[in-house]
Amino acid sequence: MSFDPYLHFQGNCAEAMQFYAEMFGATDLQMMRYAEAPGVPAPVTSPDLVIHAQFSVGGRMLMASDFPDGMQGDAQKAVSISHPVPDLATGRAVFDRLAEGGEVIMPFGPTFFSKGFGMLKDRFGTHWMIAGPAADH
């Protein structure tokens, strides 16, 4: 059994998922807007909002949607996506790209458990933990 994250956005799901798919090299991004979904109660005042988006990388999926019109929520406020990387150079590159326009919570660097680890909130409000190879003990 495994778990795959499902993110919720306040109107910028399409932009976020396009960015993540390009950054992580996904080629199977799928996106459905509220206006395209069958059985969505009328009226949908923002038909361009995303009702479901997904892509896969390394056999795992990242899924997301926008909150429906009028629904409030704290997008990704208390959840972080942990993303392991094979080496420090990749970790640094992923961390730096996600940090553009966002907020660094813990700079990418060595820790007692990893040769490189960092935490950030990206410009879309998603929290990330980027983890490189384990530290030598």
Phi and psi restraints in degrees (value plus and minus 20) as a CYANA .aco file:
   2 SER   PHI    -160.3  -120.3
   2 SER   PSI     153.0   193.0
   3 PHE   PHI    -146.6  -106.6
   3 PHE   PSI     121.4   161.4
   4 ASP   PHI    -146.4  -106.4
   4 ASP   PSI     110.3   150.3
   5 PRO   PHI     -88.0   -48.0
   5 PRO   PSI     126.3   166.3
   6 TYR   PHI    -145.4  -105.4
   6 TYR   PSI      95.0   135.0
   7 LEU   PHI    -118.6   -78.6
   7 LEU   PSI     131.5   171.5
   8 HIS   PHI    -144.1  -104.1
   8 HIS   PSI     115.1   155.1
   9 PHE   PHI    -142.9  -102.9
   9 PHE   PSI     141.6   181.6
  10 GLN   PHI    -123.7   -83.7
  10 GLN   PSI      41.9    81.9
  11 GLY   PHI      77.5   117.5
  11 GLY   PSI     -24.4    15.6
  12 ASN   PHI    -139.5   -99.5
  12 ASN   PSI       7.3    47.3
  13 CYS   PHI     -80.2   -40.2
  13 CYS   PSI     -65.6   -25.6
  14 ALA   PHI     -79.5   -39.5
  14 ALA   PSI     -67.2   -27.2
  15 GLU   PHI     -82.7   -42.7
  15 GLU   PSI     -64.6   -24.6
  16 ALA   PHI     -83.1   -43.1
  16 ALA   PSI     -68.3   -28.3
  17 MET   PHI     -87.9   -47.9
  17 MET   PSI     -54.8   -14.8
  18 GLN   PHI     -84.3   -44.3
  18 GLN   PSI     -61.9   -21.9
  19 PHE   PHI     -83.0   -43.0
  19 PHE   PSI     -69.6   -29.6
  20 TYR   PHI     -82.4   -42.4
  20 TYR   PSI     -64.0   -24.0
  21 ALA   PHI     -81.2   -41.2
  21 ALA   PSI     -64.3   -24.3
  22 GLU   PHI     -85.5   -45.5
  22 GLU   PSI     -64.4   -24.4
  23 MET   PHI     -84.3   -44.3
  23 MET   PSI     -61.0   -21.0
  24 PHE   PHI    -112.5   -72.5
  24 PHE   PSI     -16.9    23.1
  25 GLY   PHI      56.8    96.8
  25 GLY   PSI       4.2    44.2
  26 ALA   PHI     -95.4   -55.4
  26 ALA   PSI     120.3   160.3
  27 THR   PHI    -136.3   -96.3
  27 THR   PSI     -13.3    26.7
  28 ASP   PHI    -142.1  -102.1
  28 ASP   PSI      12.0    52.0
  29 LEU   PHI     -81.2   -41.2
  29 LEU   PSI     107.7   147.7
  30 GLN   PHI    -142.2  -102.2
  30 GLN   PSI     120.5   160.5
  31 MET   PHI    -165.2  -125.2
  31 MET   PSI     111.4   151.4
  32 MET   PHI    -142.3  -102.3
  32 MET   PSI     111.9   151.9
  33 ARG   PHI    -109.0   -69.0
  33 ARG   PSI     137.4   177.4
  34 TYR   PHI     -74.7   -34.7
  34 TYR   PSI     -58.1   -18.1
  35 ALA   PHI     -84.5   -44.5
  35 ALA   PSI     -42.4    -2.4
  36 GLU   PHI    -113.1   -73.1
  36 GLU   PSI     -32.5     7.5
  37 ALA   PHI    -103.5   -63.5
  37 ALA   PSI     114.0   154.0
  38 PRO   PHI     -93.7   -53.7
  38 PRO   PSI     123.3   163.3
  39 GLY   PHI      56.7    96.7
  39 GLY   PSI      -6.9    33.1
  40 VAL   PHI     -96.0   -56.0
  40 VAL   PSI     107.3   147.3
  41 PRO   PHI     -81.5   -41.5
  41 PRO   PSI     117.9   157.9
  42 ALA   PHI    -103.9   -63.9
  42 ALA   PSI     137.2   177.2
  43 PRO   PHI    -110.2   -70.2
  43 PRO   PSI     122.0   162.0
  44 VAL   PHI    -115.2   -75.2
  44 VAL   PSI      88.7   128.7
  45 THR   PHI    -100.0   -60.0
  45 THR   PSI     -37.4     2.6
  46 SER   PHI    -146.7  -106.7
  46 SER   PSI      55.3    95.3
  47 PRO   PHI     -84.8   -44.8
  47 PRO   PSI     -35.7     4.3
  48 ASP   PHI    -103.4   -63.4
  48 ASP   PSI     -26.9    13.1
  49 LEU   PHI     -83.0   -43.0
  49 LEU   PSI     130.1   170.1
  50 VAL   PHI    -111.3   -71.3
  50 VAL   PSI     104.5   144.5
  51 ILE   PHI    -107.1   -67.1
  51 ILE   PSI     -47.7    -7.7
  52 HIS   PHI    -182.8  -142.8
  52 HIS   PSI     115.7   155.7
  53 ALA   PHI    -159.3  -119.3
  53 ALA   PSI     131.1   171.1
  54 GLN   PHI    -180.8  -140.8
  54 GLN   PSI     133.5   173.5
  55 PHE   PHI    -171.7  -131.7
  55 PHE   PSI     147.5   187.5
  56 SER   PHI    -147.5  -107.5
  56 SER   PSI     128.3   168.3
  57 VAL   PHI    -165.1  -125.1
  57 VAL   PSI     107.7   147.7
  58 GLY   PHI      39.2    79.2
  58 GLY   PSI      14.2    54.2
  59 GLY   PHI      59.7    99.7
  59 GLY   PSI     -14.6    25.4
  60 ARG   PHI    -139.6   -99.6
  60 ARG   PSI     134.3   174.3
  61 MET   PHI    -131.4   -91.4
  61 MET   PSI     128.4   168.4
  62 LEU   PHI    -137.6   -97.6
  62 LEU   PSI     103.7   143.7
  63 MET   PHI    -141.8  -101.8
  63 MET   PSI     136.1   176.1
  64 ALA   PHI    -183.3  -143.3
  64 ALA   PSI     145.9   185.9
  65 SER   PHI    -178.1  -138.1
  65 SER   PSI     146.3   186.3
  66 ASP   PHI    -108.0   -68.0
  66 ASP   PSI     128.4   168.4
  67 PHE   PHI     -82.0   -42.0
  67 PHE   PSI     123.0   163.0
  68 PRO   PHI     -84.1   -44.1
  68 PRO   PSI     142.4   182.4
  69 ASP   PHI     -68.1   -28.1
  69 ASP   PSI     113.1   153.1
  70 GLY   PHI      60.0   100.0
  70 GLY   PSI     -27.7    12.3
  71 MET   PHI    -112.2   -72.2
  71 MET   PSI     106.1   146.1
  72 GLN   PHI    -114.4   -74.4
  72 GLN   PSI     133.4   173.4
  73 GLY   PHI    -194.1  -154.1
  73 GLY   PSI     138.6   178.6
  74 ASP   PHI    -119.1   -79.1
  74 ASP   PSI      70.3   110.3
  75 ALA   PHI     -74.3   -34.3
  75 ALA   PSI      99.0   139.0
  76 GLN   PHI      37.3    77.3
  76 GLN   PSI       1.2    41.2
  77 LYS   PHI     -82.4   -42.4
  77 LYS   PSI     -59.6   -19.6
  78 ALA   PHI    -137.2   -97.2
  78 ALA   PSI      -1.0    39.0
  79 VAL   PHI    -150.2  -110.2
  79 VAL   PSI     120.7   160.7
  80 SER   PHI    -140.8  -100.8
  80 SER   PSI     125.0   165.0
  81 ILE   PHI    -114.8   -74.8
  81 ILE   PSI     103.3   143.3
  82 SER   PHI    -111.1   -71.1
  82 SER   PSI     104.7   144.7
  83 HIS   PHI    -144.8  -104.8
  83 HIS   PSI      85.7   125.7
  84 PRO   PHI     -96.9   -56.9
  84 PRO   PSI     124.4   164.4
  85 VAL   PHI    -145.8  -105.8
  85 VAL   PSI     133.7   173.7
  86 PRO   PHI     -96.9   -56.9
  86 PRO   PSI     -42.4    -2.4
  87 ASP   PHI    -174.1  -134.1
  87 ASP   PSI     148.6   188.6
  88 LEU   PHI     -86.4   -46.4
  88 LEU   PSI     -57.6   -17.6
  89 ALA   PHI     -83.0   -43.0
  89 ALA   PSI     -63.7   -23.7
  90 THR   PHI     -84.3   -44.3
  90 THR   PSI     -63.9   -23.9
  91 GLY   PHI     -78.3   -38.3
  91 GLY   PSI     -66.6   -26.6
  92 ARG   PHI     -82.0   -42.0
  92 ARG   PSI     -63.9   -23.9
  93 ALA   PHI     -84.5   -44.5
  93 ALA   PSI     -65.5   -25.5
  94 VAL   PHI     -83.9   -43.9
  94 VAL   PSI     -66.8   -26.8
  95 PHE   PHI     -78.9   -38.9
  95 PHE   PSI     -69.4   -29.4
  96 ASP   PHI     -82.5   -42.5
  96 ASP   PSI     -60.1   -20.1
  97 ARG   PHI     -87.9   -47.9
  97 ARG   PSI     -63.4   -23.4
  98 LEU   PHI     -86.6   -46.6
  98 LEU   PSI     -50.5   -10.5
  99 ALA   PHI     -94.9   -54.9
  99 ALA   PSI     -37.5     2.5
 100 GLU   PHI     -78.4   -38.4
 100 GLU   PSI      98.1   138.1
 101 GLY   PHI      57.2    97.2
 101 GLY   PSI     -16.3    23.7
 102 GLY   PHI    -129.4   -89.4
 102 GLY   PSI    -172.6  -132.6
 103 GLU   PHI    -154.3  -114.3
 103 GLU   PSI     101.0   141.0
 104 VAL   PHI     -97.5   -57.5
 104 VAL   PSI     107.1   147.1
 105 ILE   PHI    -114.7   -74.7
 105 ILE   PSI     -64.4   -24.4
 106 MET   PHI    -159.0  -119.0
 106 MET   PSI      96.5   136.5
 107 PRO   PHI     -77.1   -37.1
 107 PRO   PSI     129.6   169.6
 108 PHE   PHI     -89.6   -49.6
 108 PHE   PSI     104.5   144.5
 109 GLY   PHI    -197.2  -157.2
 109 GLY   PSI     158.1   198.1
 110 PRO   PHI     -89.4   -49.4
 110 PRO   PSI     125.7   165.7
 111 THR   PHI    -153.2  -113.2
 111 THR   PSI     158.7   198.7
 112 PHE   PHI     -88.1   -48.1
 112 PHE   PSI     -40.6    -0.6
 113 PHE   PHI    -129.2   -89.2
 113 PHE   PSI     -30.9     9.1
 114 SER   PHI    -167.8  -127.8
 114 SER   PSI     127.6   167.6
 115 LYS   PHI     -89.8   -49.8
 115 LYS   PSI     -41.0    -1.0
 116 GLY   PHI    -178.9  -138.9
 116 GLY   PSI     104.8   144.8
 117 PHE   PHI    -170.1  -130.1
 117 PHE   PSI     121.9   161.9
 118 GLY   PHI    -175.7  -135.7
 118 GLY   PSI     137.6   177.6
 119 MET   PHI    -148.0  -108.0
 119 MET   PSI     122.3   162.3
 120 LEU   PHI    -175.8  -135.8
 120 LEU   PSI     143.4   183.4
 121 LYS   PHI    -134.7   -94.7
 121 LYS   PSI     100.3   140.3
 122 ASP   PHI     -97.9   -57.9
 122 ASP   PSI     157.8   197.8
 123 ARG   PHI     -86.7   -46.7
 123 ARG   PSI     -32.6     7.4
 124 PHE   PHI    -115.6   -75.6
 124 PHE   PSI     -23.2    16.8
 125 GLY   PHI      74.5   114.5
 125 GLY   PSI     -18.0    22.0
 126 THR   PHI    -103.7   -63.7
 126 THR   PSI     113.0   153.0
 127 HIS   PHI    -111.6   -71.6
 127 HIS   PSI     115.7   155.7
 128 TRP   PHI    -147.6  -107.6
 128 TRP   PSI     125.5   165.5
 129 MET   PHI    -142.8  -102.8
 129 MET   PSI      94.0   134.0
 130 ILE   PHI    -121.1   -81.1
 130 ILE   PSI     102.8   142.8
 131 ALA   PHI    -144.7  -104.7
 131 ALA   PSI     102.1   142.1
 132 GLY   PHI    -106.2   -66.2
 132 GLY   PSI    -186.4  -146.4
 133 PRO   PHI     -79.2   -39.2
 133 PRO   PSI     135.5   175.5
 134 ALA   PHI     -81.6   -41.6
 134 ALA   PSI     129.7   169.7
 135 ALA   PHI     -90.2   -50.2
 135 ALA   PSI     128.8   168.8
 136 ASP   PHI     -96.6   -56.6
 136 ASP   PSI     114.1   154.1
